[in-house]
């Protein structure tokens, strides 16, 4: 099941990752950076429910 979570843009990467992990997303710093490059900015992060 894919879901989308919208995050505050001003949050630092470590905080974004922590929130995503608490929400049950599997994400790492490297995948976050890849998404930032792909989208220009991390606004919506997609992940798979754990």
ABEGO torsion letter per residue (X at the ends): XBBBBBBBAABBAAAAAAAAAAAGBBBBAAAAAAAAAAAGBBABBBBBBX
